[in-house]
Amino acid sequence: MVHVDAEFLPRDPLLALRRIISWFIYWLTASLDELPELFFDLGYALNKLPESMRDFAIRLLSLEDLDALFRIAFRLLLNFRPVVVIIDEFQDFLDIFRGEPIDVLGIIREMLTGGIMLIISGSALSTMRKISSDFKSRFFGQFEVLELRNFNVKEVWGLLENIWQLHVPEVAVRLILKKTDGFPYYIVVTAKKAWEYHCSLGDPPWRYIDLAYFHELVTVDGRINAHCRYIWNNYILRAKRRKYAKDILEILSIKGPLKPSEIASELSIDYDVAYKTISELENLGVVRRISDKYVPFSRTLALWLSYRRMSIEPSELGPENKELLEILRELERKIGKIYETIGTTFEIWVQELLSRIVGMTFIGDELGITKIGELKVPPIIRYNVKLNGEIDAILENSKKIAVSIKHGIITPKTLGKLSRKIKANIYWLIGKGFDTQIVNKALRSKNIILSDIETLNRIAKKIGYRKWKE
């Protein structure tokens, strides 16, 4: 296996390519006791190659031809097949070579022949989706796309017990889930820091979840802090309207959820600028839309954005830092109110529930009344403003699913209205209840799903999401 994290590559294209070659040689030839840093010296790294490859590589590495160097790097892999190549933060990889006279994706596609599997990952959703789904892309239709979802209660519970090797009480699981929104990386770093506090201070690790989370969020070396800073620095750079993007993210973290018109009013900018910038941030995955309003994609990012305005970045955080901890808790309470606001209607509650179960597979009965035997919830569920509350999405098997949410009784009229607006293979109708006609229709058809509040609350309980209450 070969692994390269593009986030940490040099920004200079020539230096980046040489570092990539170092990493390739390290993963392909290093013994267990050799450190990666040794291979950053290309003289040391090249001596690890078979003699038949070494002279050729040395000769070409003396050149400063990016195209030739890139081909050398990936040609090395051909001599070690079968091999899996993983490139993390692929959008950074592309950025390094942007503007250079080199067809990065074309060369990779050319060099990756049989016996080599390429796995790319990235957090800039728009970039990753374009690579896999744009018909003009070199990799159009070549990838199996997996969108990682946040963890539910059961998954968080298992992860914590695996990290701590202890039986973990449910209250601890729900606390860390609430703080991290089920984001796996945030859970892991918070749990590991809580374990450090446990080892030095003595109480069970779950007693330190609050302290550990804040430590990772605000301290100089905090890992959540580093991740949020990465999002702030790198995603804003990708936005065409950088200044507005920064201002919009900050105002959403303080006063969200907001409509584009409200953002324009708050910042005294043109509505068109606000709308285009917020749409771009949504495509990048930095904000999310609930109904017609926007918030930062996670509570953690919103809290980090609010806190960074204070310009306080301590080196450590402990129980004795009571004043700072109280400031953080107060900010967290305010952020919590923002995210509670977006769940005040049934339609928005359902949309949030759907966003949490993407990628999960359900037996038909679990979803309510349907003849469908099994359904995998699509990886992308997109709210469609133009259709007045309906949602449309694409299933993994390329069948189209149309979802309609109605806080009332579902009738054949609801189905007729939806089917006229969206031509789909499956119609998922969500409401308070159903009349007899639509129930009979669903029981005769294999393309209708009826989910009522009771069904949705069972699903919510299963994944650790709050129940709907009138």
Residue pairs with C-beta under 8 A, 6 or more apart in sequence:
1 27
1 83
1 84
1 85
1 86
2 23
2 24
2 27
2 28
2 77
2 83
2 84
2 85
2 86
3 23
3 27
3 86
3 88
4 20
4 23
4 24
4 85
4 86
4 87
4 88
4 93
5 88
5 89
6 87
6 88
6 89
6 90
6 91
6 92
6 93
6 96
7 88
7 89
7 92
7 230
9 16
9 19
9 20
9 92
9 93
9 96
10 16
10 19
11 96
13 66
13 96
13 97
13 100
13 102
14 64
14 66
14 69
16 96
16 97
17 66
17 69
17 70
17 73
18 42
18 61
18 69
19 40
20 73
21 42
21 45
21 57
21 61
21 69
21 72
21 73
21 76
22 36
22 39
22 40
22 42
22 45
23 36
23 39
24 73
24 76
24 77
25 39
25 45
25 46
25 48
25 49
25 76
26 34
26 36
26 39
26 45
28 76
28 77
28 80
28 83
29 48
29 49
30 36
30 39
30 48
38 44
38 45
39 45
39 48
42 61
46 54
46 57
46 58
46 61
47 54
49 57
49 76
50 79
53 76
53 79
57 72
57 76
60 68
60 69
60 72
61 69
61 72
63 69
66 97
66 100
66 101
66 102
67 101
67 102
67 107
70 102
70 104
70 107
71 107
71 111
74 107
74 108
74 111
74 112
75 111
77 83
77 85
77 111
77 112
77 116
78 111
78 113
78 116
81 114
81 115
81 116
82 115
82 116
82 117
83 115
83 116
83 117
84 116
84 117
84 119
85 112
85 116
85 117
85 118
85 119
86 119
86 120
86 121
87 93
87 118
87 119
87 120
87 121
88 121
88 122
89 121
89 122
89 123
90 120
90 121
90 122
90 127
90 128
90 131
91 122
91 123
91 124
91 127
91 128
91 234
91 238
92 122
92 234
93 104
94 104
94 105
94 127
97 104
103 138
105 131
105 137
105 138
105 139
106 138
108 118
108 138
109 138
109 139
109 142
112 118
120 128
120 131
120 143
121 128
122 128
123 231
123 285
124 234
124 235
124 238
124 284
124 285
125 283
125 284
125 285
126 283
126 284
126 285
127 238
128 145
129 145
130 137
131 137
131 139
131 143
132 139
132 140
132 141
132 142
132 143
132 145
133 140
133 145
134 140
145 379
146 359
146 379
147 358
147 359
147 379
147 380
148 184
149 356
149 357
149 358
149 359
149 360
150 181
150 182
150 183
150 184
150 356
151 159
151 177
151 182
151 183
151 184
151 187
152 177
152 182
152 356
152 462
152 463
152 464
152 465
153 173
153 174
153 177
153 463
153 464
154 462
154 463
154 464
155 182
156 173
156 176
156 177
156 182
156 187
156 464
157 168
157 170
157 173
159 184
159 187
159 188
159 191
160 168
160 172
160 173
160 176
160 187
160 191
160 206
161 167
161 168
163 188
163 191
163 192
163 195
164 191
164 195
164 205
166 204
166 205
168 206
169 206
171 206
172 206
172 209
173 464
174 464
175 206
175 209
175 210
176 187
176 190
176 191
176 209
176 213
177 187
177 464
179 186
179 190
179 209
179 210
179 213
179 299
179 300
179 332
180 186
180 187
180 190
180 213
180 300
181 298
181 299
181 300
182 356
182 464
183 298
183 300
185 223
185 227
186 213
186 216
186 224
186 227
186 300
189 216
189 223
189 224
190 209
190 212
190 213
190 216
190 224
191 205
191 209
191 212
193 208
193 212
193 213
193 215
193 216
194 205
194 206
194 208
194 209
194 211
194 212
195 205
196 212
197 205
197 208
197 211
197 212
198 204
198 205
198 207
198 208
201 208
201 319
210 325
210 329
211 317
211 318
211 319
211 325
213 224
214 317
214 325
214 328
215 222
215 316
215 317
216 222
216 223
216 224
216 225
217 224
217 225
217 228
217 300
217 303
217 304
217 307
217 328
218 225
218 304
218 307
218 312
218 313
218 314
218 317
218 324
218 328
219 225
219 313
219 314
219 315
219 316
219 317
220 313
220 314
220 315
221 315
224 300
224 304
225 304
225 313
228 300
228 301
228 304
228 305
231 286
231 301
232 249
232 305
232 308
235 245
235 281
235 284
235 286
236 242
236 245
236 246
236 249
238 284
239 245
239 277
239 280
239 281
239 284
240 277
240 280
241 273
241 276
241 277
241 280
244 267
244 269
244 273
244 274
244 277
245 277
245 280
245 281
247 267
248 263
248 267
248 274
248 277
248 278
248 281
248 287
249 281
249 286
249 287
249 296
249 305
250 305
250 309
251 258
251 263
251 266
251 267
252 258
252 263
252 287
252 294
252 295
252 296
252 302
253 296
253 301
253 302
253 303
253 305
253 306
253 335
254 306
255 266
255 338
256 293
256 294
256 295
256 296
256 302
256 338
257 290
257 293
257 294
257 295
257 338
257 341
257 342
258 266
258 293
258 294
259 292
259 293
259 294
260 271
260 274
260 275
260 278
260 294
261 271
261 274
263 269
263 274
263 278
263 294
264 270
264 271
264 273
264 274
264 275
267 274
278 287
278 294
281 287
281 294
282 288
282 289
282 294
285 297
286 296
286 297
286 301
287 294
287 295
287 296
287 297
288 294
288 295
288 296
288 297
288 355
289 383
290 342
290 348
290 351
290 352
290 383
291 342
291 345
291 347
291 348
291 351
291 383
292 385
293 342
295 302
295 338
295 339
295 342
296 302
296 305
299 332
299 335
299 336
299 339
302 335
302 338
302 339
303 328
303 331
303 332
303 335
306 331
306 334
306 335
307 328
307 331
310 327
312 324
314 321
314 324
317 324
317 325
319 325
342 348
342 352
343 349
343 352
343 466
345 407
346 405
346 407
346 432
346 468
347 389
347 405
347 407
349 468
350 405
350 430
350 456
351 381
351 383
351 391
351 405
352 465
353 456
353 459
353 460
353 465
354 377
354 381
354 391
354 403
355 381
356 463
356 465
357 377
357 459
357 463
358 377
358 378
358 379
358 380
358 381
359 376
359 377
359 379
360 376
360 377
360 463
361 374
361 375
361 376
361 377
362 374
362 375
362 376
362 377
362 459
363 373
363 374
364 370
364 371
364 372
364 373
364 374
364 375
364 449
366 455
366 458
366 459
367 375
367 428
367 449
367 451
367 455
367 459
368 449
368 450
368 451
368 452
368 455
369 434
369 439
369 442
369 443
369 449
369 450
370 442
370 448
370 449
370 450
371 442
371 443
371 444
371 445
371 446
371 448
372 426
372 446
372 447
372 449
375 426
375 449
376 395
376 396
378 393
378 394
378 395
378 396
378 401
379 396
380 393
380 394
381 391
381 393
381 403
382 391
382 392
382 393
383 391
384 390
384 391
384 392
387 421
387 422
389 404
389 405
389 406
390 402
390 403
390 404
390 405
390 418
390 421
390 422
391 402
391 403
391 404
391 405
392 400
392 401
392 402
392 403
392 422
392 424
393 400
393 401
393 403
394 400
394 401
395 401
395 425
395 426
399 424
399 425
399 426
400 422
400 423
400 424
400 425
400 426
401 424
401 425
401 426
401 427
401 428
402 418
402 419
402 421
402 422
402 424
402 426
402 427
402 428
403 428
403 429
403 430
404 414
404 417
404 418
404 427
404 428
404 429
404 430
405 430
405 431
406 414
406 429
406 430
406 431
406 432
407 431
407 432
408 431
408 432
409 431
409 432
409 433
409 434
409 435
410 429
410 430
410 431
410 433
410 434
410 435
410 438
410 450
411 434
411 435
411 437
411 438
412 435
412 437
412 438
412 441
414 429
414 431
414 438
415 427
415 429
415 438
415 441
415 448
418 427
418 429
419 427
425 447
426 447
426 448
426 449
427 447
427 448
427 449
428 448
428 449
428 451
429 438
429 448
429 449
429 450
429 451
430 451
430 452
430 456
431 450
431 451
431 452
432 452
432 453
433 452
433 453
434 442
434 450
434 452
438 448
438 450
439 450
441 448
442 448
442 449
442 450
453 468
456 468
457 467
457 468
459 465
460 466
460 467
460 468
461 467
